[in-house]
Amino acid sequence: MGFLGRIREGLSRTTKQIVERFDDIVRHADAPEQRSRPIDVETFDALEELLISADIGVAATERIIAAVKGRSRNGTSLRDLVKQEIRTVFAAVDKPIAVASRPQVTLIVGVNGTGKTTTVGKLANLLKREGRTPLICAADTFRAAAVEQLEIWARRAGVDMVRARDGADPAAVVFDAITSGKAKGRDPILIDTAGRLHTRVNLMHELEKIRRIASREVPGAPQEVLLVLDATVGQNGVAQAREFMGVAGVNGIVLTKLDGTAKGGVAVAIAHDLKLPIRYVGVGEGIDDLVPFSADEYVDGLFEEKW
């Protein structure tokens, strides 16, 4: 199965819920064989309830409903109108990463439990399959288990990893990794960071320090800062993102555990509320189960027609 098919597969639980309820909304009550009923106030109310239940979020839902109302007289189906507006939400935040200096340094941040460390290993595997030569940096030196777990993933992906003794200065490990990456021609350098220190202030201070070291060694680095969010926590993930955005300079999202939720609509809320693109999605526990995000495939999968 290709990357695009994996997104649809991961969305299966969300899609099942949305498709069944959406079809109930658009089906003509007095003539079930007709593909749609007149769009009225009740239709919009039911659609609003459906979108919010899928964790698309209140603000994004209000935007979608307003757009659909404004275009509902042009003969386009309700399903297509909703899909068009969600695609517009994703298109507005789809910004490519600018890499003026090499190697590219990618910082992976997020709270513990989101799948951050495994995401680093899966991302290294994906990039290697694309022909790149990633190097993993184990900068979460405060959790020995995290470093050991990352080492296992690095071996599975067949990529090099730079680590230090437990409790070492994370910024020093980042310096070593960038130095090694330059010497060996590795690109990109994927930096796994701590998800929790003794206080939030300590964590944010550590991230700031890592960013300073990276930018000193590679102008413009880190060019990419990916925040790993767990799709199963829904709107709480949006709140988590706000914690990291200011200090960490997040410019992309990895949405994990998409296959484990019936509320996969949270990707829309993230793009709309945080103005951040979804770069990758996790659709399983295997090393190949991280795939590049495709807005078109996501939207088509979310509102798949049964007829």
C-alpha positions as CSV (number, residue, x, y, z in Angstrom):
1,M,0.0,0.0,0.0
2,G,1.3,3.4,-0.9
3,F,1.8,6.5,1.3
4,L,-1.6,8.0,0.3
5,G,-3.5,4.7,1.0
6,R,-1.9,4.6,4.4
7,I,-3.5,7.9,5.4
8,R,-6.9,6.6,4.4
9,E,-6.3,3.4,6.3
10,G,-5.3,5.4,9.4
11,L,-8.4,7.5,9.1
12,S,-10.7,4.5,8.9
13,R,-12.2,4.9,12.4
14,T,-12.9,8.6,11.9
15,T,-14.2,8.0,8.3
16,K,-16.7,5.4,9.4
17,Q,-18.2,7.8,11.9
18,I,-18.3,10.7,9.6
19,V,-19.5,8.9,6.5
20,E,-22.4,7.2,8.2
21,R,-23.6,10.4,9.9
22,F,-22.9,12.6,6.9
23,D,-25.0,10.3,4.6
24,D,-27.9,10.6,7.1
25,I,-27.6,14.4,6.9
26,V,-27.7,14.6,3.1
27,R,-30.1,11.8,2.3
28,H,-33.5,12.9,1.3
29,A,-35.8,11.7,4.1
30,D,-38.9,11.3,1.8
31,A,-37.0,9.8,-1.1
32,P,-34.0,7.8,0.1
33,E,-33.0,6.9,-3.5
34,Q,-32.2,10.6,-4.1
35,R,-28.6,11.6,-3.4
36,S,-29.4,14.7,-1.4
37,R,-32.1,16.6,0.3
38,P,-32.6,20.4,0.3
39,I,-30.0,22.3,2.3
40,D,-31.8,24.0,5.2
41,V,-31.2,25.2,8.7
42,E,-31.6,21.6,10.1
43,T,-28.9,20.4,7.6
44,F,-26.4,23.0,8.8
45,D,-27.2,22.3,12.5
46,A,-26.6,18.6,11.9
47,L,-23.4,19.3,9.9
48,E,-22.1,21.5,12.7
49,E,-22.7,18.8,15.3
50,L,-20.9,16.3,13.1
51,L,-17.8,18.4,12.5
52,I,-17.4,19.2,16.1
53,S,-17.9,15.6,17.2
54,A,-15.0,14.7,14.8
55,D,-12.8,17.2,16.7
56,I,-12.5,19.6,13.9
57,G,-12.9,22.3,16.5
58,V,-15.4,25.1,17.1
59,A,-13.6,27.9,15.2
60,A,-12.8,25.7,12.1
61,T,-16.4,24.4,12.1
62,E,-17.8,27.9,12.2
63,R,-15.6,28.8,9.2
64,I,-16.7,25.7,7.2
65,I,-20.4,26.2,7.9
66,A,-20.2,29.9,6.9
67,A,-18.4,29.1,3.7
68,V,-20.8,26.3,2.9
69,K,-23.8,28.6,3.5
70,G,-22.4,31.2,1.2
71,R,-21.9,28.7,-1.7
72,S,-24.8,26.3,-1.2
73,R,-26.9,27.8,-4.0
74,N,-24.4,27.1,-6.8
75,G,-25.5,23.5,-7.3
76,T,-22.4,21.9,-5.8
77,S,-23.1,19.0,-3.4
78,L,-22.8,19.7,0.3
79,R,-20.1,17.1,0.6
80,D,-18.0,18.8,-2.1
81,L,-18.5,22.2,-0.5
82,V,-17.2,20.9,2.9
83,K,-14.3,19.3,1.2
84,Q,-13.4,22.4,-0.7
85,E,-13.3,24.6,2.4
86,I,-11.2,22.1,4.4
87,R,-8.7,22.0,1.5
88,T,-8.6,25.8,1.7
89,V,-7.7,25.6,5.4
90,F,-4.8,23.3,4.7
91,A,-3.6,25.2,1.6
92,A,-3.4,28.4,3.6
93,V,-0.7,27.0,5.9
94,D,1.2,24.7,3.5
95,K,4.6,26.4,3.5
96,P,7.8,24.7,2.3
97,I,10.8,24.5,4.5
98,A,13.6,27.0,3.5
99,V,17.1,25.4,3.9
100,A,19.7,28.0,2.9
101,S,22.6,26.2,4.7
102,R,23.3,22.5,5.1
103,P,23.0,20.2,6.9
104,Q,19.3,20.6,7.6
105,V,18.7,20.5,11.3
106,T,15.3,19.2,12.4
107,L,14.3,19.6,16.0
108,I,11.6,17.2,17.3
109,V,9.7,18.4,20.3
110,G,6.6,17.4,22.3
111,V,5.5,16.1,25.6
112,N,6.3,12.5,26.7
113,G,3.8,9.9,25.7
114,T,3.0,11.4,22.3
115,G,5.2,9.0,20.4
116,K,8.0,11.6,20.0
117,T,11.0,9.2,20.3
118,T,9.6,6.5,18.1
119,T,8.6,9.3,15.6
120,V,12.3,10.2,15.3
121,G,13.2,6.7,14.4
122,K,10.4,6.3,11.9
123,L,11.2,9.7,10.3
124,A,14.9,8.6,9.9
125,N,13.7,5.5,8.2
126,L,11.4,7.4,5.9
127,L,14.1,9.9,4.9
128,K,16.6,7.1,4.3
129,R,14.1,5.4,2.0
130,E,13.8,8.7,0.1
131,G,17.6,8.6,-0.5
132,R,18.7,11.0,2.2
133,T,21.4,10.3,4.9
134,P,19.8,11.2,8.3
135,L,21.7,11.3,11.6
136,I,19.9,10.9,14.8
137,C,20.9,13.0,17.9
138,A,19.7,11.6,21.3
139,A,19.4,15.0,23.1
140,D,16.8,13.6,25.6
141,T,19.6,12.8,28.1
142,F,17.4,13.0,31.1
143,R,15.6,9.7,30.3
144,A,18.0,6.8,29.9
145,A,15.1,4.7,28.6
146,A,14.5,7.3,25.8
147,V,18.0,7.1,24.6
148,E,18.0,3.3,24.7
149,Q,14.7,3.2,22.8
150,L,16.0,5.6,20.2
151,E,19.1,3.5,19.7
152,I,16.9,0.5,18.9
153,W,15.0,2.5,16.3
154,A,18.2,3.9,14.8
155,R,19.5,0.3,14.3
156,R,16.2,-0.7,12.8
157,A,16.3,2.2,10.4
158,G,20.0,1.6,9.7
159,V,21.2,5.1,10.5
160,D,23.9,6.5,12.7
161,M,23.1,8.0,16.1
162,V,25.0,10.4,18.4
163,R,24.5,10.0,22.1
164,A,26.2,11.0,25.4
165,R,26.2,9.7,28.9
166,D,23.0,10.0,30.9
167,G,22.4,13.5,32.3
168,A,24.9,15.1,29.9
169,D,24.1,18.7,28.7
170,P,21.6,18.2,25.8
171,A,23.0,21.2,23.9
172,A,26.5,19.7,24.0
173,V,25.1,16.5,22.4
174,V,23.5,18.6,19.7
175,F,26.9,20.3,19.1
176,D,28.6,16.9,18.8
177,A,25.9,15.6,16.4
178,I,26.1,18.6,14.1
179,T,29.9,18.4,14.1
180,S,29.7,14.7,13.3
181,G,27.0,15.3,10.6
182,K,29.1,17.9,8.8
183,A,32.2,15.6,8.9
184,K,30.4,12.6,7.6
185,G,28.1,14.4,5.1
186,R,24.9,13.4,7.0
187,D,21.7,15.4,6.2
188,P,19.3,16.0,7.9
189,I,20.2,15.8,11.6
190,L,17.2,14.7,13.6
191,I,17.3,15.9,17.2
192,D,15.2,14.1,19.8
193,T,14.5,16.5,22.8
194,A,13.2,16.0,26.3
195,G,9.5,16.0,26.7
196,R,9.5,16.9,30.3
197,L,12.0,18.3,32.8
198,H,11.4,19.2,36.5
199,T,9.5,22.3,35.5
200,R,8.1,23.8,32.2
201,V,10.5,26.7,32.6
202,N,13.5,24.3,32.6
203,L,12.2,22.5,29.5
204,M,11.7,25.7,27.5
205,H,15.1,27.0,28.6
206,E,16.7,23.8,27.4
207,L,15.0,24.1,24.0
208,E,16.1,27.7,23.7
209,K,19.7,26.6,24.4
210,I,19.6,23.8,21.8
211,R,18.3,26.3,19.2
212,R,21.1,28.7,19.9
213,I,23.7,26.0,19.5
214,A,22.2,24.8,16.3
215,S,22.0,28.3,14.8
216,R,25.6,29.0,15.8
217,E,26.8,25.9,14.0
218,V,24.5,26.0,10.9
219,P,23.1,29.5,9.9
220,G,19.3,29.4,10.0
221,A,19.2,26.1,12.0
222,P,17.0,24.5,13.1
223,Q,15.3,25.0,9.8
224,E,12.5,22.6,10.8
225,V,10.9,22.3,14.3
226,L,8.4,19.5,14.3
227,L,5.9,19.2,17.2
228,V,4.7,15.7,17.8
229,L,1.0,15.5,18.9
230,D,-1.1,12.5,19.8
231,A,-4.3,12.5,17.7
232,T,-6.2,10.6,20.4
233,V,-6.0,13.5,22.8
234,G,-7.8,15.8,20.4
235,Q,-8.2,19.4,21.5
236,N,-5.8,19.0,24.3
237,G,-3.1,18.5,21.7
238,V,-3.9,22.0,20.3
239,A,-3.4,23.4,23.8
240,Q,-0.1,21.5,24.1
241,A,1.0,23.0,20.8
242,R,0.6,26.6,22.1
243,E,3.0,25.8,24.9
244,F,5.8,25.0,22.5
245,M,5.1,27.4,19.6
246,G,6.6,30.6,21.1
247,V,9.8,29.2,22.6
248,A,10.5,26.3,20.3
249,G,9.6,28.0,17.0
250,V,7.5,25.2,15.8
251,N,6.8,25.3,12.1
252,G,5.3,21.9,11.5
253,I,3.3,19.1,13.1
254,V,3.6,15.3,13.2
255,L,0.2,13.8,14.2
256,T,0.7,10.4,15.7
257,K,-1.8,7.6,16.5
258,L,-4.2,8.7,13.8
259,D,-5.3,5.0,13.5
260,G,-6.3,4.9,17.1
261,T,-8.9,7.6,17.2
262,A,-12.4,8.3,15.8
263,K,-11.7,12.0,16.1
264,G,-9.1,12.4,13.3
265,G,-10.6,15.7,12.4
266,V,-8.2,17.3,14.8
267,A,-5.8,17.8,11.9
268,V,-8.2,20.5,10.6
269,A,-8.3,22.2,14.0
270,I,-4.5,22.3,14.1
271,A,-4.2,23.8,10.7
272,H,-6.9,26.4,11.3
273,D,-6.3,27.4,14.9
274,L,-2.5,27.2,15.0
275,K,-1.7,28.1,11.4
276,L,0.7,25.2,11.2
277,P,1.1,22.6,8.5
278,I,0.8,18.9,9.2
279,R,4.0,17.4,7.8
280,Y,3.6,13.7,8.7
281,V,1.0,11.4,10.3
282,G,1.5,8.2,12.2
283,V,-0.8,5.4,11.2
284,G,0.5,2.4,13.2
285,E,3.3,1.1,15.3
286,G,5.7,-0.3,12.6
287,I,8.8,1.5,11.4
288,D,7.1,2.2,8.0
289,D,4.0,3.6,9.7
290,L,4.9,7.3,9.4
291,V,3.8,8.8,6.1
292,P,3.9,12.3,4.6
293,F,0.7,14.1,5.0
294,S,-1.5,14.7,2.0
295,A,-4.3,17.2,2.4
296,D,-6.2,15.9,-0.7
297,E,-5.9,12.3,0.4
298,Y,-6.9,13.2,4.0
299,V,-10.0,15.1,2.9
300,D,-11.1,12.5,0.4
301,G,-10.7,9.8,3.0
302,L,-12.6,11.8,5.7
303,F,-15.6,12.3,3.5
304,E,-15.5,9.2,1.4
305,E,-18.7,8.4,-0.4
306,K,-20.4,5.1,0.0
307,W,-22.4,5.1,-3.2
